[in-house]
Amino acid sequence: MKMWLLSVLLPGLMLTANACSPADEPIKTEEPTPIPDPEPEPNPDPQPSGGRALVVYFSCTNTTKGIAERIVEATDAVIWRIEPEVAYTSEDLNYNNSSSRANREQNDPAARPAIKGKCENLADYDVVFLGYPIWWSKAPKVIFSFLESHDLTGKTIVPFCTSHSSGIGSSDSDLHRLAAGAVWQPGRRFSGNESKETIEDWIESMNLNFNNTNTGVFDLSTGTNGNAPTVKLSSGYDMPILGLGTYSLHGATCINSVKSALAAGFRKIDTASIYGNEEEVGQGVRESGVPREEIFVTTKLYPNQFSNPEAAIEECLRKLDIGYIDLMLLHHPGTNDVKAYKAMEKYVAAGKIRSIGVSCYYVKEIDEFLPNVDIKPVLVQNEIHPYYQDTEVVKHLHDLGIVVEAWYPLGGRGHQKELLSDPVLSEIAASHNKSVVQVILRWDLQRGVVAIPGSSNPDHIKENISIFDFSLTDDEMVRIAALNRNEKHDWY
Ligand SMILES: Cc1cc2nc3c(=O)[nH]c(=O)nc-3n(C[C@H](O)[C@H](O)[C@H](O)COP(=O)(O)O)c2cc1C
């Protein structure tokens, strides 16, 4: 007998065996006799509620529905019920009858019961909770139908189930291949009467980013010198909020800078195809002794690569030679940028790139770009420093749940000297016994902006990640805000 058949049938047989009392009564599930919901409630198209989470569930006897509703209460998520075209009758659900509909479907790998309608507006959600009852230790096939008929690329999926007594087992991981481009969280089984507190604790423990509030507010209390905190991207991945920029670093200098940064505690390195140093960055990462999965590497496609993006992405992967790319950005807007981004979306689905975003997109550019793409950019990297604070853009991006990152955090080529000797910054730095560079980087993080200062000097690199033992006062933040001159130091 084939293994899959055994694995579907055995739990069912065990269930029946467990269920049989000496009096040979049928098993008692939490809903003793599965009575399908006679009149399913209308299922409106989900509308964003200000939250970015969606709860999608299937339920025949309303146990899973109860858990789904408690998740909604805890998260302010939008709810969508999967309704089969043909509702399940009690006889369909009879687990003691080997030819009942549920039994036949679960034993047929190709079964995909049709579902009513489609869950619209998926682009509005970053996190999808996916609930189902356990049927012979597996998810019902209607869940497979849902996953195959919706594009969940780039979403974080959180499976949950209810059952009589079985755990979630491999019922959740069996679903991964049906939405390979999603980030799957480990699933969780609940009993029908699980308390609201348990559900809230579970959600809290996952540190999900679904309410748009923390992309622009960093918890700096968790950072120590040499160990920067992380921010959760809308792709579900965590990214350090401080990194090493590698623009203009080449050859051994670049390799050594990457290694110095990783030795100093940096876990994020920023490069780009146009920098011409992806090979050196990759080599530094590989030779650092730090496990690959602890390091977050960003690279970028340049506009002259947008017309043939697949070849360009392959080249980045080959040059970096670190397995996958944590974050790929478009370097700046240009002809075919949507085409290039769509190619990056495909690489996300294939697991070769984990997160994607853009660079040099300001309010108008981002607003025009978003409707054309399926995966919201997790991050926008723009020119930001005390003389060009980009305040409106930063707010706009944070409101969209997009992380903001500063290039040229120290003012950029030809301008660094003036910024680093600014009297206000110098005074603030002296009062904290810190350097002006450290004050600027701390200012970035306190206003929710990720910074990637570039340096090849190991002492400076170390100094740049030693900004977690002091904080700027509100008054100091206001004084630095007043330094804004709206003075851009580069053309894009
Ligand atoms: C066809 C069928 C198969 C089931 N198989 C299992 C099982 O393998 N293990 C288990 O603990 N419960 C099993 N149950 C019980 C359900 O998982 C449980 O009652 C669930 O909470 C029902 O959820 P719902 O009310 O949302 O439909 C089965 C129920 C049905 C109808």
The ligand as an SDF file (V2000), in Angstrom:
LIG
                    3D

 31 33  0  0  0  0  0  0  0  0999 V2000
  -14.0320   13.8870    8.7890 C   0  0  0  0  0  0  0  0  0  0  0  0
  -13.4650   14.1830   10.1290 C   0  0  0  0  0  0  0  0  0  0  0  0
  -12.2150   13.6940   10.4850 C   0  0  0  0  0  0  0  0  0  0  0  0
  -11.6600   14.0140   11.7220 C   0  0  0  0  0  0  0  0  0  0  0  0
  -10.3980   13.5590   12.0510 N   0  0  0  0  0  0  0  0  0  0  0  0
   -9.8660   13.8730   13.2490 C   0  0  0  0  0  0  0  0  0  0  0  0
   -8.5430   13.4200   13.6190 C   0  0  0  0  0  0  0  0  0  0  0  0
   -7.8370   12.7860   12.8570 O   0  0  0  0  0  0  0  0  0  0  0  0
   -8.0800   13.7600   14.8520 N   0  0  0  0  0  0  0  0  0  0  0  0
   -8.8260   14.5090   15.7300 C   0  0  0  0  0  0  0  0  0  0  0  0
   -8.3570   14.7690   16.8220 O   0  0  0  0  0  0  0  0  0  0  0  0
  -10.0500   14.9680   15.3940 N   0  0  0  0  0  0  0  0  0  0  0  0
  -10.5950   14.6720   14.1830 C   0  0  0  0  0  0  0  0  0  0  0  0
  -11.8270   15.1400   13.8420 N   0  0  0  0  0  0  0  0  0  0  0  0
  -12.5160   16.0650   14.7540 C   0  0  0  0  0  0  0  0  0  0  0  0
  -12.3530   17.5420   14.2980 C   0  0  0  0  0  0  0  0  0  0  0  0
  -11.0250   17.8320   13.9480 O   0  0  0  0  0  0  0  0  0  0  0  0
  -12.7680   18.5130   15.3810 C   0  0  0  0  0  0  0  0  0  0  0  0
  -14.0450   18.2180   15.8320 O   0  0  0  0  0  0  0  0  0  0  0  0
  -12.6750   19.9470   14.8700 C   0  0  0  0  0  0  0  0  0  0  0  0
  -12.5550   20.8000   15.9910 O   0  0  0  0  0  0  0  0  0  0  0  0
  -13.8910   20.3610   14.0660 C   0  0  0  0  0  0  0  0  0  0  0  0
  -13.7310   21.6820   13.6260 O   0  0  0  0  0  0  0  0  0  0  0  0
  -14.9180   22.5320   12.9700 P   0  0  0  0  0  0  0  0  0  0  0  0
  -16.0290   22.5790   13.9820 O   0  0  0  0  0  0  0  0  0  0  0  0
  -14.3330   23.8710   12.7490 O   0  0  0  0  0  0  0  0  0  0  0  0
  -15.3290   21.8730   11.7040 O   0  0  0  0  0  0  0  0  0  0  0  0
  -12.4080   14.8070   12.6190 C   0  0  0  0  0  0  0  0  0  0  0  0
  -13.6710   15.2960   12.2630 C   0  0  0  0  0  0  0  0  0  0  0  0
  -14.1850   14.9840   11.0300 C   0  0  0  0  0  0  0  0  0  0  0  0
  -15.5490   15.5100   10.6570 C   0  0  0  0  0  0  0  0  0  0  0  0
  1  2  1  0
  2  3  1  0
  2 30  2  0
  3  4  2  0
  4  5  1  0
  4 28  1  0
  5  6  2  0
  6  7  1  0
  6 13  1  0
  7  8  2  0
  7  9  1  0
  9 10  1  0
 10 11  2  0
 10 12  1  0
 12 13  2  0
 13 14  1  0
 14 15  1  0
 14 28  1  0
 15 16  1  0
 16 17  1  0
 16 18  1  0
 18 19  1  0
 18 20  1  0
 20 21  1  0
 20 22  1  0
 22 23  1  0
 23 24  1  0
 24 25  2  0
 24 26  1  0
 24 27  1  0
 28 29  2  0
 29 30  1  0
 30 31  1  0
M  END
$$$$
